[in-house]
Every structure is written in structure tokens, then in C-alpha cells.
Amino acid sequence: MKTTVYIDGMHCKNCMAKVEKSLSTVEGVQSAKVNLDKGFAVLKTKDPVNHDVILDTIHTLGYEVKEIK
């Protein structure tokens, strides 16, 4: 499965790396890849991941989630 998370506030490669690393530690996430230019992350998972967990992970880093698809 793929989940796309639109994130506001990422501005540099350090931001990108921090988000990828944190999302990769969420239970059920096999990989996380951030597109810094377009402001989103794509999560690859076997099963759906609870959106509240994703929101909490991003908010803890100081960013805002605009949308999860």
C-alpha cells in the first residue's frame, strides 16, 4: 500500500532526512520517501497505518500535516 502525506514546513534536506527517518520508525511502515520540492512523503506499508500515529509523528517534529491520502 502507498500513503501520501502532505507536509507543510519542510525547507531543506535536513528537514527531509528528519521526516524520512521518523516516519520509517512508525510501526507498519516499510519505507518513507520525502519529495521536498512538492512537500509530501510517500509511505509504503503492507497494511493501512493509523493516520493519528502519522499526524503525531509529524507534529512532534514541528511540521504540519495538510492532508493524508
OpenMM code with the backbone's topology and positions (N, CA, C; nanometers):
from openmm import Vec3, app, unit

residues = "MET LYS THR THR VAL TYR ILE ASP GLY MET HIS CYS LYS ASN CYS MET ALA LYS VAL GLU LYS SER LEU SER THR VAL GLU GLY VAL GLN SER ALA LYS VAL ASN LEU ASP LYS GLY PHE ALA VAL LEU LYS THR LYS ASP PRO VAL ASN HIS ASP VAL ILE LEU ASP THR ILE HIS THR LEU GLY TYR GLU VAL LYS GLU ILE LYS".split()
positions = [
    Vec3(0.0836, -0.1177, 0.0000),
    Vec3(0.0000, 0.0000, 0.0000),
    Vec3(0.0881, 0.1241, 0.0000),
    Vec3(0.0333, 0.2304, -0.0539),
    Vec3(0.1024, 0.3595, -0.0503),
    Vec3(0.0122, 0.4618, 0.0173),
    Vec3(0.0712, 0.5400, 0.1045),
    Vec3(0.0023, 0.6505, 0.1691),
    Vec3(0.0835, 0.7757, 0.1416),
    Vec3(0.0160, 0.8814, 0.0963),
    Vec3(0.0842, 1.0077, 0.0704),
    Vec3(0.0453, 1.1064, 0.1796),
    Vec3(0.1479, 1.1664, 0.2401),
    Vec3(0.1284, 1.2612, 0.3488),
    Vec3(0.1815, 1.3968, 0.3028),
    Vec3(0.0917, 1.4947, 0.2908),
    Vec3(0.1313, 1.6295, 0.2507),
    Vec3(0.1691, 1.7078, 0.3753),
    Vec3(0.2928, 1.7596, 0.3753),
    Vec3(0.3520, 1.8190, 0.4954),
    Vec3(0.3921, 1.9637, 0.4678),
    Vec3(0.3557, 2.0512, 0.5610),
    Vec3(0.3911, 2.1924, 0.5498),
    Vec3(0.5041, 2.2236, 0.6462),
    Vec3(0.6040, 2.2971, 0.5988),
    Vec3(0.7112, 2.3430, 0.6863),
    Vec3(0.8483, 2.2857, 0.6576),
    Vec3(0.8577, 2.1912, 0.5657),
    Vec3(0.9896, 2.1364, 0.5311),
    Vec3(1.0573, 2.2305, 0.4312),
    Vec3(1.1839, 2.2660, 0.4612),
    Vec3(1.2515, 2.3636, 0.3757),
    Vec3(1.3883, 2.3197, 0.3241),
    Vec3(1.4447, 2.2138, 0.3829),
    Vec3(1.5805, 2.1770, 0.3447),
    Vec3(1.5990, 2.0254, 0.3494),
    Vec3(1.7172, 1.9817, 0.3094),
    Vec3(1.7456, 1.8382, 0.3086),
    Vec3(1.7519, 1.7805, 0.4496),
    Vec3(1.7873, 1.8625, 0.5471),
    Vec3(1.7875, 1.8173, 0.6852),
    Vec3(1.6441, 1.7864, 0.7298),
    Vec3(1.5509, 1.8734, 0.6915),
    Vec3(1.4089, 1.8502, 0.7208),
    Vec3(1.3641, 1.7185, 0.6579),
    Vec3(1.4002, 1.7004, 0.5334),
    Vec3(1.3629, 1.5810, 0.4586),
    Vec3(1.4147, 1.4555, 0.5293),
    Vec3(1.5409, 1.4564, 0.5671),
    Vec3(1.6016, 1.3406, 0.6320),
    Vec3(1.5358, 1.3117, 0.7667),
    Vec3(1.5060, 1.4165, 0.8422),
    Vec3(1.4432, 1.4005, 0.9731),
    Vec3(1.3043, 1.3370, 0.9597),
    Vec3(1.2268, 1.3821, 0.8620),
    Vec3(1.0923, 1.3286, 0.8405),
    Vec3(1.1002, 1.1835, 0.7928),
    Vec3(1.1870, 1.1558, 0.6966),
    Vec3(1.2013, 1.0184, 0.6466),
    Vec3(1.2407, 0.9229, 0.7587),
    Vec3(1.3360, 0.9630, 0.8400),
    Vec3(1.3840, 0.8774, 0.9486),
    Vec3(1.2728, 0.8505, 1.0492),
    Vec3(1.2009, 0.9543, 1.0883),
    Vec3(1.0949, 0.9386, 1.1878),
    Vec3(0.9787, 0.8546, 1.1356),
    Vec3(0.9361, 0.8804, 1.0125),
    Vec3(0.8251, 0.8036, 0.9561),
    Vec3(0.8635, 0.6572, 0.9356),
    Vec3(0.9902, 0.6320, 0.9089),
    Vec3(1.0364, 0.4941, 0.8895),
    Vec3(1.0286, 0.4118, 1.0174),
    Vec3(1.0247, 0.4794, 1.1324),
    Vec3(1.0178, 0.4078, 1.2601),
    Vec3(0.8749, 0.3774, 1.3030),
    Vec3(0.7760, 0.4323, 1.2319),
    Vec3(0.6359, 0.4055, 1.2658),
    Vec3(0.6051, 0.2590, 1.2367),
    Vec3(0.5398, 0.1935, 1.3317),
    Vec3(0.5077, 0.0516, 1.3159),
    Vec3(0.4237, 0.0299, 1.1905),
    Vec3(0.4679, -0.0633, 1.1067),
    Vec3(0.3969, -0.0966, 0.9841),
    Vec3(0.4510, -0.0281, 0.8604),
    Vec3(0.5332, 0.0761, 0.8783),
    Vec3(0.5904, 0.1474, 0.7638),
    Vec3(0.7156, 0.0740, 0.7182),
    Vec3(0.7154, 0.0330, 0.5920),
    Vec3(0.8309, -0.0365, 0.5353),
    Vec3(0.9337, 0.0628, 0.4831),
    Vec3(0.8867, 0.1740, 0.4267),
    Vec3(0.9779, 0.2782, 0.3804),
    Vec3(0.9032, 0.4110, 0.3735),
    Vec3(0.9798, 0.5189, 0.3827),
    Vec3(0.9259, 0.6544, 0.3731),
    Vec3(1.0194, 0.7358, 0.2850),
    Vec3(0.9646, 0.8013, 0.1855),
    Vec3(1.0437, 0.8829, 0.0927),
    Vec3(0.9781, 1.0199, 0.0802),
    Vec3(1.0549, 1.1251, 0.1079),
    Vec3(1.0044, 1.2624, 0.1022),
    Vec3(1.0417, 1.3264, -0.0303),
    Vec3(0.9446, 1.3945, -0.0909),
    Vec3(0.9687, 1.4807, -0.2061),
    Vec3(0.9661, 1.6231, -0.1515),
    Vec3(1.0840, 1.6789, -0.1281),
    Vec3(1.0956, 1.8100, -0.0651),
    Vec3(1.0348, 1.9201, -0.1515),
    Vec3(1.0575, 1.9155, -0.2812),
    Vec3(1.0070, 2.0191, -0.3709),
    Vec3(0.8552, 2.0274, -0.3720),
    Vec3(0.7898, 1.9126, -0.3636),
    Vec3(0.6431, 1.9097, -0.3695),
    Vec3(0.5782, 1.9013, -0.2311),
    Vec3(0.6580, 1.8834, -0.1275),
    Vec3(0.6071, 1.8878, 0.0083),
    Vec3(0.5243, 1.7689, 0.0524),
    Vec3(0.5677, 1.6498, 0.0137),
    Vec3(0.4953, 1.5322, 0.0599),
    Vec3(0.5898, 1.4157, 0.0853),
    Vec3(0.5369, 1.3175, 0.1602),
    Vec3(0.6092, 1.1932, 0.1857),
    Vec3(0.5219, 1.0777, 0.1392),
    Vec3(0.5840, 0.9770, 0.0816),
    Vec3(0.5135, 0.8563, 0.0403),
    Vec3(0.5588, 0.7434, 0.1313),
    Vec3(0.4610, 0.6829, 0.1979),
    Vec3(0.4888, 0.5714, 0.2866),
    Vec3(0.4468, 0.4431, 0.2179),
    Vec3(0.5329, 0.3436, 0.2218),
    Vec3(0.4986, 0.2118, 0.1703),
    Vec3(0.4753, 0.1216, 0.2909),
    Vec3(0.3587, 0.0562, 0.2912),
    Vec3(0.3196, -0.0297, 0.4021),
    Vec3(0.2515, -0.1554, 0.3493),
    Vec3(0.2505, -0.2592, 0.4318),
    Vec3(0.1755, -0.3802, 0.3969),
    Vec3(0.0278, -0.3589, 0.4246),
    Vec3(-0.0017, -0.2988, 0.5391),
    Vec3(-0.1381, -0.2740, 0.5845),
    Vec3(-0.1560, -0.1250, 0.6103),
    Vec3(-0.2808, -0.0793, 0.6185),
    Vec3(-0.3030, 0.0630, 0.6495),
    Vec3(-0.2415, 0.1004, 0.7847),
    Vec3(-0.1869, 0.2206, 0.7918),
    Vec3(-0.1291, 0.2720, 0.9157),
    Vec3(-0.2250, 0.3769, 0.9708),
    Vec3(-0.2437, 0.3748, 1.1019),
    Vec3(-0.3324, 0.4693, 1.1684),
    Vec3(-0.2871, 0.6131, 1.1389),
    Vec3(-0.3766, 0.6944, 1.0859),
    Vec3(-0.3421, 0.8317, 1.0492),
    Vec3(-0.3050, 0.9166, 1.1710),
    Vec3(-0.3632, 0.8861, 1.2868),
    Vec3(-0.3287, 0.9614, 1.4082),
    Vec3(-0.1826, 0.9426, 1.4460),
    Vec3(-0.1294, 0.8239, 1.4230),
    Vec3(0.0121, 0.7975, 1.4522),
    Vec3(0.1004, 0.8801, 1.3584),
    Vec3(0.0617, 0.8865, 1.2313),
    Vec3(0.1370, 0.9669, 1.1343),
    Vec3(0.1320, 1.1143, 1.1734),
    Vec3(0.0125, 1.1634, 1.2073),
    Vec3(-0.0031, 1.3034, 1.2486),
    Vec3(0.0837, 1.3347, 1.3699),
    Vec3(0.0801, 1.2487, 1.4704),
    Vec3(0.1600, 1.2712, 1.5914),
    Vec3(0.3094, 1.2731, 1.5607),
    Vec3(0.3536, 1.1824, 1.4740),
    Vec3(0.4949, 1.1751, 1.4382),
    Vec3(0.5400, 1.3048, 1.3705),
    Vec3(0.4623, 1.3535, 1.2770),
    Vec3(0.4967, 1.4774, 1.2051),
    Vec3(0.4900, 1.5982, 1.2980),
    Vec3(0.3853, 1.6067, 1.3806),
    Vec3(0.3710, 1.7202, 1.4720),
    Vec3(0.4845, 1.7253, 1.5742),
    Vec3(0.5304, 1.6093, 1.6186),
    Vec3(0.6418, 1.6026, 1.7129),
    Vec3(0.7681, 1.6648, 1.6537),
    Vec3(0.7823, 1.6545, 1.5228),
    Vec3(0.8988, 1.7117, 1.4542),
    Vec3(0.8849, 1.8617, 1.4306),
    Vec3(0.7642, 1.9164, 1.4524),
    Vec3(0.7427, 2.0594, 1.4350),
    Vec3(0.6832, 2.0981, 1.3005),
    Vec3(0.6316, 1.9999, 1.2273),
    Vec3(0.5709, 2.0264, 1.0967),
    Vec3(0.4208, 2.0043, 1.1046),
    Vec3(0.3502, 2.0524, 1.0054),
    Vec3(0.2056, 2.0365, 0.9981),
    Vec3(0.1670, 1.9441, 0.8834),
    Vec3(0.0708, 1.8586, 0.9090),
    Vec3(0.0179, 1.7715, 0.8033),
    Vec3(-0.1002, 1.8431, 0.7408),
    Vec3(-0.0938, 1.8620, 0.6082),
    Vec3(-0.2040, 1.9258, 0.5357),
    Vec3(-0.3089, 1.8252, 0.4949),
    Vec3(-0.2639, 1.7044, 0.4558),
    Vec3(-0.3575, 1.6039, 0.4074),
    Vec3(-0.2888, 1.4674, 0.4056),
    Vec3(-0.3684, 1.3637, 0.4262),
    Vec3(-0.3195, 1.2261, 0.4127),
    Vec3(-0.4103, 1.1543, 0.3153),
    Vec3(-0.3503, 1.0950, 0.2124),
    Vec3(-0.4286, 1.0212, 0.1123),
    Vec3(-0.3797, 0.8783, 0.1061),
] * unit.nanometer
topology = app.Topology()
chain = topology.addChain("A")
for resn in residues:
    res = topology.addResidue(resn, chain)
    for name in ("N", "CA", "C"):
        topology.addAtom(name, app.Element.getBySymbol(name[0]), res)
